[in-house]
Every structure is written in structure tokens, then in C-alpha cells.
Amino acid sequence: MNAPKIEERVFLLPDEQKVHYEEDNKIESAANFTVIKEDHTIGNPIRVQLLRNPDVLFAGYRMPHPLIDQMKLKIQTKSATTPVTALGDAITALTKELGEINKQFEHAVAEYKEKENAGAMEY
């Protein structure tokens, strides 16, 4: 089969870097990031989180080709911050937000299980 093995699409090889940073010389306070072995699953949440930052003027991503596991991210910021800082802040905020969602989910599952167990004892 022509499809790559799933491991090749997830795990980094010893000589691979997850993120490659390149300053954009055409636009002030802008940078391009290439993130390998990622797709829309992480690209869109990062873009949305970046756009919540008032110092970010532009945040966009694209997938160069459906068969290439690579996400291209472009960030432009005001001069008060750098694209690298904005990306770091976005990842930190996203991690915190996802942690909160996980806690809420676990709490809801625990409540559901309690109600199910309580209902089973009534018979």
C-alpha cells in the first residue's frame, strides 16, 4: 500500500525537529513556523488562541498538501511582542484551557457514574 505507516506520521525520527522557525523579511514583526507531523487538529486551535491576543495582527495556517504531514503557521504581531512569544503564550493558554475542559469532563463522568450506581441500588 502507498500510505505511510501510522508511526511515521506521529513519532519524530532522531534527526527531525518538531518546529522550524523562520523570520519573515518582507513583513515587520512576522514569522513563519513549520510544524511537522501536525494537522488541522492543532492548527486551528492555535490560530484561534493567537487571534485572542490583542498584540497579534495576523495568525493563519495552511496545510501545503493532504499527503504531507506539515503545518505552516504565519504570525504577525505588534512591535510590543514577538511572534515567538505570542506562540508560546497561545500554547500555554491552550494547555490551561484544555486542562480545565478535561477536569469538567472527568467531573461530569464521575457524577454520571454516581447517579447510575445510585439508581441501580433502588431496585
C-alpha positions in Angstrom: 0.0 0.0 0.0 1.2 3.5 -0.7 0.1 5.0 2.6 2.8 5.7 5.1 2.9 3.7 8.3 1.0 5.4 11.1 4.2 5.6 13.2 5.8 7.7 10.5 3.0 10.2 10.8 3.2 10.6 14.6 6.7 10.0 16.0 9.7 12.1 15.3 12.8 10.5 13.8 16.0 11.1 15.7 17.1 13.8 13.1 13.8 15.6 12.9 12.8 18.9 14.6 9.1 19.4 15.5 9.1 23.2 14.8 11.2 25.2 12.4 11.2 29.0 12.8 11.9 31.5 10.0 11.7 35.2 10.3 9.6 36.9 7.6 11.9 39.6 6.0 9.0 41.0 3.9 6.7 41.9 6.8 7.7 43.6 10.0 7.2 41.6 13.2 6.2 38.5 11.3 7.5 34.9 11.3 6.7 31.6 9.6 6.7 28.4 11.6 6.7 24.9 10.0 5.4 22.2 12.4 5.9 18.7 11.2 3.6 15.7 11.9 0.6 18.0 12.8 -2.5 19.0 11.0 -5.8 20.9 11.5 -6.4 19.3 14.8 -3.8 21.5 16.4 -3.5 24.2 13.7 -7.0 25.7 14.1 -7.0 25.9 18.0 -3.6 27.6 17.9 -4.7 30.1 15.3 -7.9 30.9 17.3 -5.9 31.3 20.5 -3.4 33.5 18.8 -6.2 35.8 17.5 -7.5 36.3 21.0 -4.2 38.1 21.8 -4.6 41.8 21.1 -0.9 42.1 20.2 -1.4 39.6 17.3 -2.3 41.3 14.0 -2.4 38.2 11.9 -2.4 34.4 12.5 -3.1 31.9 9.9 -2.1 28.3 9.0 -2.2 26.1 6.0 -1.6 22.5 5.1 0.7 22.5 1.9 -0.7 19.1 0.8 -3.0 16.5 2.2 -0.3 13.8 2.0 2.4 15.9 3.7 2.1 15.9 7.5 3.2 19.5 7.8 1.5 22.6 9.0 2.7 26.1 8.0 1.8 28.8 10.5 2.3 32.6 9.9 2.1 35.1 12.8 2.4 38.9 12.7 2.4 40.9 15.9 2.5 44.5 17.0 6.0 45.7 18.0 5.2 45.2 21.7 5.7 41.4 21.4 7.4 38.9 19.0 5.7 36.1 17.1 7.7 33.5 19.2 6.4 35.0 22.4 2.8 35.1 21.0 3.0 31.5 20.0 4.4 30.5 23.4 1.6 32.4 25.2 -1.0 30.8 22.9 0.3 27.3 23.6 0.3 28.0 27.4 -3.2 29.4 27.3 -4.5 26.5 25.2 -2.9 23.9 27.6 -4.6 25.6 30.5 -7.9 25.7 28.7 -7.7 22.1 27.7 -6.8 21.1 31.3 -10.0 22.9 32.5 -12.1 21.1 29.9 -10.6 17.8 31.0 -11.4 18.5 34.7 -15.0 19.4 33.8 -15.3 16.2 31.7 -13.9 14.0 34.4 -16.3 15.6 37.0 -19.3 15.1 34.7 -18.4 11.4 34.2 -17.9 10.9 37.9 -21.4 12.5 38.5 -23.0 10.3 35.9 -21.4 7.1 37.4 -22.6 8.1 40.8 -26.2 8.6 39.5 -26.1 5.3 37.7 -24.8 3.4 40.8 -27.4 5.1 43.0 -30.2 4.1 40.6 -29.0 0.5 40.4 -29.4 0.2 44.2 -33.0 1.3 44.2 -34.2 -2.0 42.6 
